[in-house]
Amino acid sequence: MGKQIRFTDTVLRDAHQSLIATRMPIDKMVPILETMDKAGYHSFEVWGGATFDACLRYLNEDPWDRLRTIKKHVKNTKLQMLLRGQNLLGYKHYPDDVVESFIQKAIENGIDIIRVFDALNDLRNLETSVKAIKKYGGQAQMCICYTISEIHTNEYYINLVKEMEKMGADSIAIKDMAGIITPANAYSLVKDIKAVTNLPIIIHTHATSGIAEMTYLKAAEAGVDIIDTAISPFSGGTSQPATESVAIALEQFGFNTGLDFSKLKEIAEHFKPIKEEFRKGGILNPKVMDIVPDTLTYQVPGGMLSNLLSQLTEAKKEDKYEEVLQEVPKVRAELGYPPLVTPLSQMVGTQALMNVINGERYKMIPKEIKDYVKGLYGKSPGPISKEIKEMVIGDEEVLDIRPADLLQPEMENYKKELGDLAESIEDVLMYALFPQLALPYLKKRKDPFHDVPIQNVTVSY
């Protein structure tokens, strides 16, 4: 057969994060893992993103334990995770010693490939992660956060790829969080990247805007090596396109997917009733399955669109929706075209909303926007105009160093704070990332009744 194309299935991470807010517990996964392992996938995305947070917050699960359990059942297929560079899985920059320790433990507990990205494509924020991934024997899959603007040309991305290769990337992922990469753009970008590197190229998108399957077909024709899909019950909408359907289409075009279709059918049958449970329980909101072509017009992720609408509804200003949507690209341009990915999408959206609701631009400015303009998140992709800088931070200085250079090592402090509640470095890292969630979890593990009030019972005869 013709050219080979491999598949990464996202059902164990991004698919259920996108459709049911990461609520799938490990016991729904275990019975099908060994079948999945024999289906011919390149890898499974199983960890990272919001899984760590959701395990502790909603599922009363130890996220490290989840990873070890999956590893126990998956012997042939690589396991991968999504990591936000210096932010790890949280929303702020962590010191280098925390980043290195986290990556060491992720690899020791079963992760093979770490897909690592920075929201601003500021490669300085990926240095520590990539060094640690290489040091502990993992594969560093470095991401281009895909976005569209006058500075985000193919040439811009190609320069990023060349730098990533120098930094030691083992593969390059085109990560389209918003589902805005069109078939034509995917084709030309993959072609151009393939012309400058021999590293494997992966493409990741979401089905929100209704064109993802066409995008994957054109990326495959351009020579992409691996695509991200989700087994059918957890595919479509804000998730990825369906594994089986995309595989059938590509096989007919002469691609060899290496997938076993009878096994894929078994996997889909396993997840169908699980999806039904979430649908009946109201956790699967039918809205996430809507096709939103507006994402292509406004270049705004679907989740951000619905978020803005609900904020406007709360403020009883729904009539301002179009106005806010037109304000988003203006704010984004003024801030140097940051990609609209967590946390930048929320920040840009909030600023646009405030500008419209207050009837005066930049009258109110959130602290996060001030920190961003100061350089605390990293370097903005394009320049921020002098006028906007003055409006946002006055004459305060803009940092030009790597933000994490301002941070002191913290691991020893975290160990001291936890004391004998921590039974392992994994526990310490859980606390470092999510202290409010980890503390009650670890206390309960040590003493299941720690939060039960003691009652004095007097017995009278």
Secondary structure, DSSP 8 states (H G I E B T S, - for coil): ---B-EEEE-TTTHHHHHHHTT---GGGTHHHHHHHHTS--SEEEEEETTHHHHHHHTS---HHHHHHHHHHH-SSSEEEEEE-GGGTTSSS---HHHHHHHHHHHHHTT--EEEE--TT--GGGGHHHHHHHHHTT-EEEEEEE---SSS--HHHHHHHHHHHHHHT-SEEEEE-TTS---HHHHHHHHHHHHTT--S-EEEE--GGGS-HHHHHHHHHHTT--EEEEB-GGG-STTS--BHHHHHHHHHHTT-B----HHHHHHHHHHHHHHHHHHHHTT-S-GGGG---THHHHH---HHHHHHHHHHHHHTT-GGGHHHHHHHHHHHHHHTT---S-TTHHHHHHHHHHHHHHTSSTTSS--HHHHHHHHTSS---SS---HHHHHHHHTT-----S-GGGG----HHHHHHHHGGG-SSHHHHHHHHH-HHHHHHHHHHHH-TTTTS---------
